[in-house]
Amino acid sequence: MAAQAVDDLRGILRSMRSVVVAFSGGVDSAALLAVAADELGDCALAVTGRSPSLAAGEAELAARVALDLRVAHAFIDTREFDEPRYRANPRNRCFYCKAELYARLAEIARARGFRFVADGLNADDGREPLDRRPGRAAARAHSVRSPLAEAGIGKAGARAIAKRYGLEVWDKPATPCLSSRIPYGTRVETDDLRKVDLAEQYLRARGFGIVRVRHFGSLARIEVPSADIVRLQASRREIGGALKSVGYEDVEIDERGYRTGSLNE
């Protein structure tokens, strides 16, 4: 990563003067928060949204990272599950989730005198088509800034920044919301998200660091990186029994391996 890009990021944040960071605890928002805390001190505030779509342990991880950075941090309970269009799970479901989050963050910024709301969108993500990232439309609607993308910093750069600050999430795999495991058009139910979360927790405990359990009613379709498929297959019977205990009657291993956005296919 070019040193100029980091200097540009620092300059962007200084020009903002105060910022509320939409802080998921993932590597991108953590890298942004680290630099914001450095440049703005008490004029940087991290806010993490909580809802049934947040995987177990993610809120606690966000709290630890914010504590490590000695930055002010708050949680809010978001209400996207009150939005029928979100629950219907259309292809732009993320728009309704992010619109709720950003509206709440904008309220906090106004109430506390912060000038901007910022998210952790990086330059790589910013090049993806809008239909893959409908949350970007919500960000634009609420004038949310994306300083990493503005500075031309992609995922590798965000990881390098997080590693430089010694953050435990510097090599953390992406952990999108649990609702992303539900096929479009299938209503998002909190009980189904609980099943997905328990299944993925179990598989991570077995050493599958990158894993997705795609929810198809009583069927769990498991995705792991191609290099892990043979190991997953070897434990299929035991895994099937464990997932049955959380509500899945059948388990299928996706032979194509893990890939982002597979439900868009």
PAZAPA-4460 file (N, C-alpha, C; in steps of 0.05 Angstrom, whole numbers, plus 32768, in hexadecimal, padded with zeros to 4 digits):
% residues 265
    n_x    n_y    n_z   ca_x   ca_y   ca_z    c_x    c_y    c_z   seq   type   mol
   8011   7FE8   8000   8000   8000   8000   8012   8019   8000     1      M     A
   800B   802C   7FEE   801B   8044   7FEC   8017   8056   8005     2      A     A
   802E   8060   800F   802C   8072   8026   801B   808A   8020     3      A     A
   801B   8092   8006   800B   80AA   7FFE   7FEE   80A5   8004     4      Q     A
   7FE4   808C   8000   7FC8   8087   8004   7FC1   808B   8022     5      A     A
   7FD2   8082   8034   7FCD   8086   8050   7FCE   80A3   8057     6      V     A
   7FE1   80B2   804C   7FE2   80CF   8050   7FC9   80DC   8046     7      D     A
   7FBF   80D3   802F   7FA6   80DE   8025   7F8F   80D8   8038     8      D     A
   7F8E   80C0   8043   7F79   80B9   8056   7F7A   80CB   806E     9      L     A
   7F92   80CF   8078   7F95   80E1   8090   7F8B   80FD   8089    10      R     A
   7F92   8107   8071   7F89   8121   8069   7F6B   8123   8067    11      G     A
   7F5F   810F   805C   7F42   810E   8059   7F35   8110   8074    12      I     A
   7F3F   8100   8087   7F33   8100   80A2   7F37   811A   80B0    13      L     A
   7F4F   8126   80AD   7F53   8140   80BA   7F40   8155   80AF    14      R     A
   7F3B   8153   8095   7F29   8167   8089   7F0C   8163   8092    15      S     A
   7F05   814B   809B   7EEA   8146   80A4   7EE6   8152   80C0    16      M     A
   7EFB   8153   80D0   7EFC   815F   80EB   7EED   814F   8100    17      R     A
   7ED7   8143   80FA   7ECA   8131   810E   7EBA   811D   80FE    18      S     A
   7EB9   8104   8109   7EAC   80EF   80F9   7EA0   80D9   810C    19      V     A
   7E89   80D0   8104   7E7D   80B8   8110   7E83   80A1   80FC    20      V     A
   7E91   808C   8106   7E99   8076   80F5   7E85   805F   80F9    21      V     A
   7E79   8056   80E3   7E68   803E   80E3   7E7B   8026   80E7    22      A     A
   7E7D   801C   80FF   7E92   8009   8107   7E87   7FED   810B    23      F     A
   7E8C   7FDC   80F8   7E83   7FC0   80FA   7E96   7FAF   810A    24      S     A
   7EAF   7FB8   810D   7EC4   7FA7   8119   7ED3   7F97   8105    25      G     A
   7ECC   7F99   80EB   7EDB   7F8C   80D6   7EF4   7F9C   80D0    26      G     A
   7F05   7F91   80BE   7F1F   7F9D   80B9   7F1D   7FB9   80AD    27      V     A
   7F0A   7FBD   809A   7F09   7FD7   808D   7F01   7FED   80A0    28      D     A
   7EEB   7FE9   80AF   7EE3   7FFE   80C1   7EF7   8001   80D8    29      S     A
   7F05   7FEC   80DF   7F19   7FEE   80F4   7F31   7FFE   80EB    30      A     A
   7F3A   7FFA   80D2   7F50   800A   80C7   7F48   8027   80C6    31      A     A
   7F30   802D   80BD   7F26   8048   80BB   7F26   8055   80D7    32      L     A
   7F1B   8046   80EA   7F18   8050   8105   7F34   8056   8112    33      L     A
   7F47   8044   810D   7F62   8048   8118   7F6E   8062   810F    34      A     A
   7F6C   8068   80F5   7F78   8081   80EB   7F67   8099   80F4    35      V     A
   7F4D   8096   80F5   7F3B   80AC   80FE   7F42   80B3   811B    36      A     A
   7F46   809E   812C   7F4C   80A3   8148   7F67   80B2   814A    37      A     A
   7F7A   80AA   8139   7F94   80B7   8139   7F92   80D4   8131    38      D     A
   7F83   80DA   811D   7F82   80F5   8112   7F6E   8107   8121    39      E     A
   7F59   80FC   812C   7F43   810C   8136   7F3F   8109   8154    40      L     A
   7F4B   80F5   8160   7F48   80F2   817D   7F2B   80EF   8186    41      G     A
   7F23   8100   8198   7F08   80FF   81A3   7EF3   8108   818E    42      D     A
   7EFB   8111   8178   7EE8   8119   8163   7EE2   8101   8150    43      C     A
   7EEA   80E9   8158   7EE2   80D1   814A   7ED2   80C0   815D    44      A     A
   7EBB   80B6   8153   7EA9   80A5   8163   7EA3   808D   8153    45      L     A
   7EA6   8075   815E   7E9F   805C   8151   7E83   8054   815B    46      A     A
   7E72   804C   8148   7E57   8042   814F   7E52   8028   8141    47      V     A
   7E4A   8014   8150   7E45   7FF9   8145   7E27   7FF3   8148    48      T     A
   7E1B   7FEB   8131   7DFF   7FE3   8131   7DFC   7FC5   8139    49      G     A
   7DE8   7FC0   814A   7DE2   7FA4   8151   7DC6   7F9D   8149    50      R     A
   7DC3   7F85   813F   7DA8   7F7B   8137   7DAA   7F5C   8136    51      S     A
   7D94   7F4E   8131   7D95   7F31   812F   7DA7   7F27   8118    52      P     A
   7DAF   7F38   8105   7DBF   7F30   80EF   7DDD   7F30   80F5    53      S     A
   7DE4   7F39   810D   7E00   7F3A   8115   7E09   7F1F   8120    54      L     A
   7E1F   7F14   8115   7E28   7EFA   811E   7E33   7EFC   813B    55      A     A
   7E31   7EE6   8149   7E3A   7EE4   8165   7E58   7EEC   8166    56      A     A
   7E5E   7EFC   817A   7E7A   7F03   817F   7E83   7F1D   8171    57      G     A
   7E73   7F26   815D   7E7C   7F3D   814E   7E7A   7F57   815E    58      E     A
   7E65   7F59   816E   7E63   7F71   817F   7E79   7F73   8194    59      A     A
   7E80   7F5C   81A0   7E95   7F5C   81B3   7EB0   7F62   81A6    60      E     A
   7EB4   7F58   818E   7ECD   7F5E   8180   7ECF   7F7B   817A    61      L     A
   7EBA   7F88   8171   7EBA   7FA4   816B   7EC1   7FB4   8184    62      A     A
   7EB6   7FAC   819B   7EBB   7FBA   81B4   7ED9   7FB8   81BB    63      A     A
   7EE5   7FA0   81B7   7F01   7F9D   81BE   7F13   7FAE   81AC    64      R     A
   7F0D   7FAF   8192   7F1D   7FBF   8180   7F1B   7FDC   8187    65      V     A
   7F03   7FE6   818C   7F00   8002   8194   7F0F   8008   81AE    66      A     A
   7F0E   7FF5   81C0   7F1D   7FF9   81DA   7F3B   7FFA   81D5    67      L     A
   7F45   7FE9   81C4   7F61   7FE9   81BD   7F6A   8003   81B1    68      D     A
   7F58   800F   81A2   7F5E   8029   8195   7F59   8041   81A7    69      L     A
   7F4D   803B   81BF   7F46   8051   81D2   7F35   8066   81C5    70      R     A
   7F21   805C   81B6   7F0F   806F   81A8   7EF3   806C   81B4    71      V     A
   7EE4   8081   81B6   7EC8   8080   81C0   7EB8   806E   81AE    72      A     A
   7EA8   805C   81BA   7E99   8048   81AB   7E7D   8045   81B7    73      H     A
   7E69   8043   81A6   7E4E   803F   81AF   7E40   802A   819E    74      A     A
   7E2D   801C   81AA   7E1C   8009   819B   7E00   8015   8198    75      F     A
   7DF4   800F   8181   7DD7   8015   817E   7DCA   7FFC   8174    76      I     A
   7DB1   7FF8   817C   7DA1   7FE2   8172   7D91   7FEB   815B    77      D     A
   7D98   7FE1   8143   7D8B   7FEA   812A   7D71   7FDB   8126    78      T     A
   7D5F   7FE7   8116   7D44   7FDD   8114   7D3D   7FD5   80F7    79      R     A
   7D50   7FCA   80E9   7D4A   7FC3   80CD   7D35   7FAC   80CC    80      E     A
   7D33   7F9C   80E1   7D20   7F86   80E1   7D03   7F90   80E4    81      F     A
   7D00   7FAA   80EA   7CE5   7FB6   80EA   7CDD   7FBF   80CE    82      D     A
   7CEF   7FBD   80BA   7CEA   7FC6   809F   7CE1   7FAE   808E    83      E     A
   7CC8   7FAD   8085   7CBE   7F96   8076   7CCE   7F91   805D    84      P     A
   7CD9   7FA6   8050   7CE8   7FA2   8038   7D03   7F94   803D    85      R     A
   7D0E   7F99   8054   7D26   7F8B   805C   7D1F   7F6D   8061    86      Y     A
   7D0A   7F68   8070   7D03   7F4D   8077   7CFC   7F3D   805F    87      R     A
   7CF1   7F4A   8049   7CEA   7F3C   8031   7D02   7F32   8022    88      A     A
   7D1A   7F3D   8028   7D33   7F34   801D   7D36   7F36   7FFF    89      N     A
   7D31   7F4E   7FF4   7D36   7F53   7FD8   7D54   7F55   7FD3    90      P     A
   7D5B   7F57   7FBA   7D78   7F59   7FB3   7D85   7F72   7FBE    91      R     A
   7D75   7F87   7FC3   7D80   7F9F   7FCF   7D7B   7FA0   7FED    92      N     A
   7D79   7F89   7FFA   7D74   7F88   8017   7D87   7F99   8026    93      R     A
   7DA1   7F99   801F   7DB5   7FA8   802E   7DAF   7FC6   802E    94      C     A
   7DA1   7FD0   8019   7D9A   7FEC   8019   7D8A   7FF3   8032    95      F     A
   7D76   7FE3   8039   7D64   7FE9   804F   7D73   7FE7   806A    96      Y     A
   7D85   7FD4   806C   7D95   7FD1   8084   7DA8   7FEA   8088    97      C     A
   7DB6   7FF1   8072   7DC9   8007   8074   7DBA   8022   8077    98      K     A
   7DA3   8024   806B   7D94   803D   806D   7D8C   8041   808A    99      A     A
   7D84   802C   8098   7D7D   802E   80B4   7D96   8036   80C5   100      E     A
   7DAC   8028   80C0   7DC5   802E   80CF   7DCE   804A   80CA   101      L     A
   7DD0   8053   80B1   7DDB   806D   80AB   7DC8   8084   80B5   102      Y     A
   7DAE   807F   80B4   7D9B   8093   80BF   7DA0   8097   80DD   103      A     A
   7DA4   8080   80EB   7DA9   8082   8108   7DC4   8090   810E   104      R     A
   7DD8   8089   80FE   7DF2   8096   8102   7DF2   80B4   80FC   105      L     A
   7DE2   80BB   80E7   7DDF   80D8   80E1   7DD2   80E6   80F8   106      A     A
   7DBF   80DA   8105   7DB2   80E6   811C   7DC6   80EA   8133   107      E     A
   7DD6   80D6   8138   7DEB   80D8   814D   7DFE   80EE   8146   108      I     A
   7E07   80EF   812D   7E1A   8104   8125   7E0E   8120   812A   109      A     A
   7DF5   8124   8122   7DE9   813E   8126   7DE6   8144   8144   110      R     A
   7DDD   8131   8153   7DD9   8135   8170   7DF3   813C   817F   111      A     A
   7E09   8130   8176   7E22   8133   8185   7E36   8146   8177   112      R     A
   7E2D   8152   8161   7E3D   8166   8155   7E54   815C   8143   113      G     A
   7E52   8144   8139   7E66   8139   8127   7E5E   8141   810A   114      F     A
   7E72   8147   80FA   7E6D   8152   80E0   7E67   813D   80CB   115      R     A
   7E72   8125   80CE   7E6E   8111   80B9   7E69   80F5   80C5   116      F     A
   7E5C   80E4   80B5   7E5B   80C8   80BA   7E6C   80BA   80A4   117      V     A
   7E7C   80A6   80AC   7E8D   8098   8099   7E8A   807A   809C   118      A     A
   7E8E   806C   8086   7E8E   804F   8087   7EA8   8044   807D   119      D     A
   7EAC   802A   807F   7EC5   801D   8078   7EC7   8013   805C   120      G     A
   7EB6   801C   804A   7EB8   8013   802E   7ED4   8018   8024   121      L     A
   7EE1   8004   8018   7EFB   8008   800D   7EFA   800B   7FEF   122      N     A
   7F11   8011   7FE3   7F11   8017   7FC7   7F0A   7FFF   7FB6   123      A     A
   7F11   7FE7   7FBF   7F0A   7FCF   7FB0   7EEC   7FCB   7FAF   124      D     A
   7EDF   7FCE   7FC7   7EC2   7FCB   7FC8   7EB4   7FE0   7FB8   125      D     A
   7EC0   7FF8   7FB8   7EB3   800E   7FAA   7EB2   800A   7F8C   126      G     A
   7EC2   7FF8   7F81   7EC1   7FF2   7F65   7EAD   7FDD   7F5D   127      R     A
   7EA1   7FD0   7F71   7E8D   7FBC   7F6B   7E73   7FC9   7F61   128      E     A
   7E63   7FBC   7F50   7E4A   7FC8   7F46   7E36   7FCC   7F5D   129      P     A
   7E25   7FDF   7F5A   7E12   7FE7   7F6F   7E00   7FD0   7F76   130      L     A
   7DF9   7FBE   7F63   7DE7   7FA8   7F6A   7DF4   7F94   7F7D   131      D     A
   7E0F   7F94   7F7F   7E1D   7F83   7F92   7E20   7F91   7FAD   132      R     A
   7E1E   7FAC   7FAD   7E20   7FBB   7FC6   7E0B   7FD0   7FC8   133      R     A
   7DF2   7FC8   7FCC   7DDC   7FDC   7FCD   7DDE   7FEE   7FE5   134      P     A
   7DEE   7FE7   7FF9   7DF2   7FF8   8010   7DFF   8013   8008   135      G     A
   7E0D   8013   7FF2   7E1A   802C   7FE9   7E05   8041   7FE2   136      R     A
   7DEF   8039   7FD8   7DD9   804C   7FD2   7DCF   8059   7FEB   137      A     A
   7DCD   8049   8000   7DC4   8053   801A   7DD9   8067   8025   138      A     A
   7DF3   8060   8021   7E08   8072   802B   7E06   808D   801C   139      A     A
   7E02   808C   8003   7E00   80A5   7FF4   7DE7   80B5   7FFD   140      R     A
   7DD1   80A8   8002   7DB9   80B5   800A   7DBD   80C4   8025   141      A     A
   7DCF   80BA   8035   7DD3   80C7   8050   7DEE   80D5   8051   142      H     A
   7DFA   80DA   803A   7E13   80EA   8038   7E2A   80DE   8048   143      S     A
   7E2B   80C3   8049   7E40   80B5   8057   7E5A   80B6   8047   144      V     A
   7E70   80BD   8054   7E8A   80BD   8046   7E97   80A2   8049   145      R     A
   7EA9   809C   8036   7EB9   8083   8035   7ED6   808A   8032   146      S     A
   7EE3   8092   8048   7EFF   809D   8045   7F13   8089   803A   147      P     A
   7F10   806F   8040   7F23   805C   8034   7F21   805C   8016   148      L     A
   7F09   805A   800C   7F05   805B   7FEF   7F0E   8075   7FE3   149      A     A
   7F09   808B   7FF1   7F11   80A5   7FE7   7F2F   80A7   7FE4   150      E     A
   7F3D   809A   7FF6   7F5B   809A   7FF6   7F66   8084   7FE3   151      A     A
   7F55   8074   7FD7   7F5E   805F   7FC5   7F6A   8047   7FD4   152      G     A
   7F62   8043   7FEC   7F6C   802C   7FFC   7F59   8015   7FFA   153      I     A
   7F63   7FFE   7FF0   7F53   7FE6   7FED   7F55   7FD4   8005   154      G     A
   7F4C   7FBB   8001   7F4C   7FA8   8018   7F68   7FA3   8022   155      K     A
   7F7B   7F9E   8011   7F97   7F98   801A   7FA2   7FB0   8029   156      A     A
   7F9C   7FC8   8021   7FA5   7FE0   802F   7F98   7FE2   804A   157      G     A
   7F7E   7FDC   804C   7F70   7FDD   8066   7F7D   7FC9   8079   158      A     A
   7F83   7FB1   806F   7F90   7F9D   8080   7FAB   7FA7   808A   159      R     A
   7FBA   7FB3   8078   7FD5   7FBD   807F   7FD2   7FD2   8095   160      A     A
   7FBF   7FE4   8093   7FBB   7FF8   80A7   7FB4   7FEB   80C2   161      I     A
   7FA1   7FD9   80C1   7F98   7FCC   80DA   7FAF   7FBC   80E7   162      A     A
   7FC0   7FB0   80D7   7FD7   7FA1   80E1   7FEB   7FB4   80EE   163      K     A
   7FEF   7FCB   80E1   8002   7FDF   80EB   7FFA   7FE9   8107   164      R     A
   7FDF   7FEA   810B   7FD5   7FF3   8125   7FD3   7FDC   8139   165      Y     A
   7FDA   7FC3   8131   7FD9   7FAC   8143   7FBD   7FA3   8149   166      G     A
   7FAA   7FA8   8137   7F8F   7FA0   813D   7F8A   7F82   8137   167      L     A
   7F7C   7F75   8149   7F78   7F58   8146   7F68   7F50   812D   168      E     A
   7F5A   7F63   8121   7F49   7F5D   810A   7F58   7F61   80F0   169      V     A
   7F72   7F66   80F0   7F80   7F6D   80D7   7F7D   7F57   80C2   170      W     A
   7F7C   7F3E   80CA   7F79   7F28   80B7   7F5E   7F1A   80B9   171      D     A
   7F4B   7F27   80C5   7F30   7F1C   80C9   7F22   7F18   80AE   172      K     A
   7F16   7F00   80AA   7F06   7EFC   8091   7EED   7F0E   8092   173      P     A
   7EE3   7F14   807B   7ECA   7F23   807A   7EB4   7F14   8089   174      A     A
   7EA3   7F23   8098   7E8D   7F17   80A6   7E74   7F27   80A1   175      T     A
   7E68   7F24   8089   7E50   7F33   8083   7E39   7F2A   8095   176      P     A
   7E24   7F3A   8095   7E0D   7F35   80A6   7E01   7F19   80A0   177      C     A
   7DF5   7F0D   80B4   7DE9   7EF2   80B1   7DD3   7EF1   809C   178      L     A
   7DC6   7F07   8098   7DB0   7F07   8084   7DBB   7F01   8068   179      S     A
   7DD4   7F06   8063   7DE0   7F00   8049   7DE1   7EE2   8043   180      S     A
   7DDB   7ED1   8056   7DDA   7EB4   8052   7DBF   7EAB   8048   181      R     A
   7DAB   7EBC   8048   7D90   7EB5   8041   7D8B   7EBC   8023   182      I     A
   7D82   7EA9   8013   7D7D   7EAF   7FF6   7D6A   7EC6   7FF2   183      P     A
   7D6F   7ED7   7FDE   7D5D   7EED   7FD8   7D41   7EE3   7FD4   184      Y     A
   7D2D   7EF2   7FDE   7D11   7EEA   7FDC   7D07   7ED9   7FF2   185      G     A
   7D19   7ECE   8003   7D11   7EBF   801A   7D11   7ED2   8032   186      T     A
   7CFB   7ED3   8040   7CF8   7EE6   8056   7D0D   7EE1   806B   187      R     A
   7D19   7EF7   8075   7D2D   7EF5   808A   7D20   7EF1   80A5   188      V     A
   7D25   7EDA   80B1   7D1A   7ED4   80CC   7D31   7ED2   80E0   189      E     A
   7D2C   7EDC   80F8   7D41   7EDC   810C   7D48   7EBF   8114   190      T     A
   7D35   7EAD   8114   7D3C   7E91   811B   7D4F   7E85   8107   191      D     A
   7D4B   7E8C   80ED   7D5D   7E81   80D8   7D79   7E8D   80DB   192      D     A
   7D7B   7EA6   80E3   7D95   7EB2   80E7   7DA4   7EA5   80FE   193      L     A
   7D94   7E9E   8113   7DA0   7E90   812A   7DAB   7E75   8121   194      R     A
   7D9D   7E66   8110   7DA7   7E4D   8106   7DC1   7E50   80F7   195      K     A
   7DC1   7E64   80E5   7DD9   7E69   80D6   7DF1   7E70   80E8   196      V     A
   7DEC   7E81   80FB   7E01   7E89   810D   7E0C   7E72   811D   197      D     A
   7DFB   7E61   8128   7E04   7E4A   8138   7E14   7E37   8126   198      L     A
   7E0A   7E32   810D   7E18   7E20   80FB   7E34   7E2B   80F4   199      A     A
   7E36   7E44   80EE   7E50   7E50   80E7   7E62   7E50   8100   200      E     A
   7E58   7E55   8117   7E69   7E54   812F   7E75   7E38   8132   201      Q     A
   7E64   7E24   812E   7E6E   7E09   8131   7E84   7E03   811C   202      Y     A
   7E80   7E0B   8104   7E93   7E05   80EF   7EAD   7E15   80F3   203      L     A
   7EAB   7E2D   80FD   7EC4   7E3C   8103   7ED3   7E2F   811A   204      R     A
   7EC4   7E24   812D   7ED1   7E16   8144   7EDF   7DFD   813A   205      A     A
   7ED7   7DF2   8124   7EE4   7DDA   8118   7EFC   7DE2   8107   206      R     A
   7F02   7DFC   8105   7F19   7E05   80F7   7F14   7E10   80DB   207      G     A
   7EFB   7E14   80D4   7EF5   7E1F   80BA   7EF2   7E3E   80BD   208      F     A
   7F08   7E4C   80BA   7F08   7E68   80C0   7EF7   7E79   80AE   209      G     A
   7EF5   7E71   8094   7EE4   7E7E   8081   7ECE   7E6A   807A   210      I     A
   7EB6   7E71   8080   7E9F   7E5F   807C   7E86   7E6E   8079   211      V     A
   7E74   7E65   8067   7E59   7E70   8065   7E46   7E59   8065   212      R     A
   7E31   7E5C   8075   7E1A   7E49   8075   7E03   7E56   8067   213      V     A
   7DFD   7E4F   804E   7DE7   7E5A   8040   7DCE   7E4B   8048   214      R     A
   7DB9   7E5B   804F   7DA1   7E50   805B   7D8B   7E4B   8045   215      H     A
   7D84   7E32   8042   7D6E   7E2B   802F   7D5A   7E1A   803E   216      F     A
   7D4C   7E27   8050   7D38   7E19   8060   7D45   7E04   8072   217      G     A
   7D3F   7DEA   806E   7D4A   7DD5   807E   7D66   7DCC   8074   218      S     A
   7D6F   7DD8   805D   7D89   7DD1   8051   7D9D   7DE7   8057   219      L     A
   7DB5   7DDE   8061   7DCB   7DF0   8064   7DE0   7DEA   804F   220      A     A
   7DE6   7DFE   803E   7DFA   7DFB   802A   7E14   7E09   8034   221      R     A
   7E29   7DF9   8037   7E41   7E03   8043   7E55   7E0B   802E   222      I     A
   7E61   7E22   8031   7E77   7E2B   8020   7E90   7E2F   8031   223      E     A
   7EA6   7E23   8028   7EC0   7E28   8034   7ED3   7E2C   801C   224      V     A
   7EEB   7E37   8021   7EFE   7E39   800B   7F04   7E1E   7FFE   225      P     A
   7F0B   7E1E   7FE5   7F10   7E05   7FD6   7F24   7DF3   7FE5   226      S     A
   7F38   7DFF   7FF1   7F4D   7DEF   7FFE   7F42   7DE0   8016   227      A     A
   7F2B   7DE8   8021   7F1F   7DDC   8039   7F09   7DC8   8033   228      D     A
   7F01   7DC5   801A   7EEA   7DB5   8013   7EEF   7D97   801A   229      I     A
   7F06   7D8C   8015   7F0B   7D70   801B   7F09   7D6B   8039   230      V     A
   7F14   7D7D   8049   7F13   7D7A   8066   7EF6   7D7C   806F   231      R     A
   7EE6   7D8E   8063   7ECA   7D91   806A   7EBB   7D77   8063   232      L     A
   7EC0   7D6C   804C   7EB3   7D53   8043   7EB9   7D3C   8056   233      Q     A
   7ED2   7D3B   8060   7EDA   7D26   8072   7ECB   7D26   808C   234      A     A
   7EC0   7D3D   8094   7EB1   7D40   80AD   7E94   7D43   80A8   235      S     A
   7E8A   7D3D   8090   7E6F   7D43   8089   7E5A   7D37   809C   236      R     A
   7E5E   7D1D   80A3   7E4A   7D10   80B4   7E48   7D1E   80CF   237      R     A
   7E5F   7D23   80DB   7E5F   7D30   80F5   7E54   7D4C   80F3   238      E     A
   7E5B   7D5B   80DE   7E51   7D76   80DB   7E33   7D75   80D6   239      I     A
   7E2A   7D62   80C6   7E0D   7D60   80C2   7DFE   7D5B   80DC   240      G     A
   7E09   7D4B   80EE   7DFC   7D46   8107   7DFB   7D60   8118   241      G     A
   7E11   7D6F   8118   7E11   7D87   8128   7DFE   7D9C   811D   242      A     A
   7DFD   7D9F   8103   7DEA   7DB2   80F7   7DCD   7DAA   80FA   243      L     A
   7DC9   7D90   80FB   7DAD   7D87   8100   7DA4   7D90   811B   244      K     A
   7DB6   7D92   812E   7DAE   7D9A   8149   7DA6   7DB7   814B   245      S     A
   7DAE   7DC7   8137   7DA5   7DE3   8136   7D8E   7DE8   8123   246      V     A
   7D85   7DD2   8115   7D6D   7DD5   8105   7D6F   7DCE   80E8   247      G     A
   7D87   7DC5   80DF   7D8A   7DBE   80C2   7D88   7DA0   80BF   248      Y     A
   7D75   7D98   80AE   7D71   7D7B   80A8   7D86   7D71   8094   249      E     A
   7D8E   7D82   8082   7DA1   7D79   806D   7DB8   7D8D   806B   250      D     A
   7DCF   7D82   8064   7DE7   7D93   8060   7DF2   7D8D   8044   251      V     A
   7DF9   7DA2   8036   7E05   7DA0   801B   7E1F   7DB0   801B   252      E     A
   7E33   7DA4   800F   7E4D   7DB2   800C   7E4F   7DBD   7FF0   253      I     A
   7E53   7DD7   7FEE   7E55   7DE4   7FD4   7E71   7DDE   7FC8   254      D     A
   7E72   7DCD   7FB4   7E8B   7DC5   7FA8   7E9A   7DDC   7F9A   255      E     A
   7E8C   7DF1   7F95   7E99   7E08   7F87   7EA9   7E18   7F9B   256      R     A
   7EA6   7E13   7FB5   7EB6   7E21   7FC9   7EAA   7E3D   7FD0   257      G     A
   7EB6   7E48   7FE5   7EAD   7E62   7FEE   7EB2   7E78   7FDA   258      Y     A
   7E9F   7E89   7FD6   7EA2   7EA1   7FC6   7E8E   7EB6   7FCF   259      R     A
   7E97   7ECF   7FCE   7E85   7EE4   7FD7   7E6E   7EE7   7FC3   260      T     A
   7E57   7EEE   7FCE   7E40   7EF4   7FBD   7E35   7EDC   7FAE   261      G     A
   7E38   7EC3   7FB9   7E2F   7EAC   7FAA   7E11   7EAC   7FA6   262      S     A
   7E02   7EB9   7FB8   7DE5   7EBA   7FB5   7DDD   7ECD   7F9F   263      L     A
   7DF0   7EDC   7F94   7DEA   7EED   7F7D   7DEB   7EDD   7F63   264      N     A
   7DF5   7EC5   7F64   7DFA   7EB6   7F4C   7DDF   7EAC   7F40   265      E     A
***
